[in-house]
Amino acid sequence: MQPSAAETPNATSDCPYGLCDGSGILIKRSRDGAAIKFCKCRTDAIRKNRLKFADIPEEFKGLRVNDFLTDVYTSSKDRRLAASAKRAVIGYVNNFSKMCDMGKGLYFYSAAKGSGKTRLAVSLGNALINKYNAEVRYTTTIRLLNEIKDTFDNKTGKTQAELIADTSSIQVLILDDIGVEKPTAWAEEVLFTIINERMINKKITVFTSNLSVNELRLDERIKDRIRRMAVPVICPEESIRKILAYNENDEVLKILSKEDKIC
């Protein structure tokens, strides 16, 4: 049922639903005065801005949790691990409010590169944006440290303290590939500051790594905080990236083989 003209006196084409004037605000007038409601286009705009802010790599944009295939792994053990990890992500999304109250994120790990850790973490981030309009930001650990290092030459327009504070306050931070290499004393101090601030303020951090928390080549203070902040999720030890690449190439070859005209 469409709202009455009294509710949308300034409705324009700027609103995709034709309900408001593009501001995202609906004013319902009555004898008792005016009541303000939010239009559906406002929710859409917030979600669009959240997705842009998330800075998710092109490869993973739009990925849903259901897109994570568990039957592509060749070993039964890896299929079980993939299915278990996927269930953990679904459970997390459904219990996000409770996880926020507890300040608990997830820690995806397995030794194999390309085993699906980042796909799961980013799918989780996309789901939190789409379902809850959560503020999510994706970055790799190395990229984050390089961005903070760039503040020394004023390349970012922000000071080191400002960038650390911004990163510490994000509602959901996806920190990819933590522990890839042994960081310098400066890098460890920066990581400790960010992770400690996030733990204290119960901000959600989602980690991915090729190492378990105990194996991380990081200061014990950092590892202690990661243990408190995130529940470990074991991922498969088989490279799904390689499998998906083979499947995609097979599909491309099928398309190419159907063409019989020479340009």
Secondary structure, 3 states (H helix, E strand, C coil): CCCCCCCCCCCCCCCCCCCCCCCCEEEEEECCEEEEEECHHHHHHHHHHHHHHHCCCHHHCCCCHHHCCCCCCCCHHHHHHHHHHHHHHHHHHHCHHHHHHHCCEEEEECCCCCCCHHHHHHHHHHHHHHHHCCCEEEEEHHHHHHHHHHHHHCCCCCCHHHHHHHHHHCCEEEEECCCCCCCCHHHHHHHHHHHHHHHHCCCEEEEEECCCHHHCCCCHHHHHHHHHHEEEEECCCCCHHHHHHHHHHHHHHHHHHCCCCCC
